[in-house]
């Protein structure tokens, strides 16, 4: 399991704030992290920053009518840590909702692999890798309060792939340490979607590969259905975020450690340029979903597996099971059926539904088996129930045979 370390971060009043969106381009060229002083210091607009500031300016300057919120009711959604899902309706009741959520950015030192001591200053939403799962229905609005604590070292924001406009909200949500912002967006498309931090320039992959990503599930208002329109329901959700890390090593081959979030910036970029992750893990760390932290179910229960990968392609496989129904792109298209291994495009989230038929331990893996066994991309489902010999039977136990 992941182990979190209380880092005792220095307050930003004693340290310059990392200004990723503004100076990341220059930092990437020099190989050093970019620092600036005050929040409102005047700095040149680089090309990466222009994408975000221009999008925000268009929104601010537009002579647009206020959003029509008539007919909406407000509800609060309490977000929970992965691999769990917030309380929600599978079929929407009543009219559209404005779903109020709060997310706080947190920079925390996290152990990635206990065996090697590898650790990272993870950049997170609500302290977890991946960030919490958000669930709504098509036609609902998400109203997010995003807060960046004053003790943070960096600027953060959020890009919702499920939203429309201003770079997924990334152009309107830049918050520096000690700031908060509120963004409201309408869920017009049904499906599972990635969200991630996108401050600008090289800081975009830096933040994403330090854990700052998660998923939104936008359900159809009448729930999930098969190709014939029959209702599909699930008993639980297993929310899995596959995270690629690029951890720097020293001259002896040991993983480096750093005093503060952001101190690894130049070293991390060098590793990231290789496009070869040092770790590819589920839910933040090697073994985070195995052993005592394994996912659990019973024979006859249906689990909806939501798999997010914000940066690289991956191909999940449930060893001993299947994807009875798989939505690789959206809930607006009929699901694939009886799939052995499904495909998650980099920057997407995918939903796969399976009803467990046999007890035992199921390995859920990235079926690039090198990444599963050597880099950490594996989880376990522990399933209770009675064995069915009609599905599988050991006819003869292993024994020596005569030659």
Secondary structure as UniProt FT lines:
FT   STRAND          4..5
FT   HELIX           12..14
FT   STRAND          17..18
FT   HELIX           20..30
FT   STRAND          35..36
FT   TURN            39..40
FT   HELIX           47..61
FT   TURN            70..71
FT   STRAND          73..76
FT   TURN            82..83
FT   STRAND          97..113
FT   TURN            114..117
FT   STRAND          118..125
FT   TURN            126..127
FT   STRAND          134..137
FT   TURN            138..139
FT   STRAND          141..148
FT   TURN            150..151
FT   STRAND          159..160
FT   TURN            161..162
FT   HELIX           166..172
FT   TURN            177..178
FT   STRAND          179..186
FT   STRAND          191..196
FT   TURN            201..202
FT   HELIX           203..208
FT   TURN            209..211
FT   STRAND          213..219
FT   TURN            221..222
FT   STRAND          224..225
FT   TURN            227..228
FT   STRAND          231..232
FT   STRAND          236..245
FT   TURN            251..252
FT   TURN            261..264
FT   HELIX           265..272
FT   TURN            273..275
FT   STRAND          279..282
FT   TURN            283..284
FT   TURN            286..289
FT   HELIX           291..293
FT   STRAND          295..298
FT   TURN            299..300
FT   STRAND          302..309
FT   STRAND          316..318
FT   TURN            319..320
FT   STRAND          323..327
FT   TURN            331..332
FT   STRAND          336..339
FT   TURN            346..347
FT   STRAND          348..355
FT   STRAND          360..366
FT   HELIX           369..370
FT   HELIX           371..375
FT   STRAND          378..384
FT   TURN            389..391
//
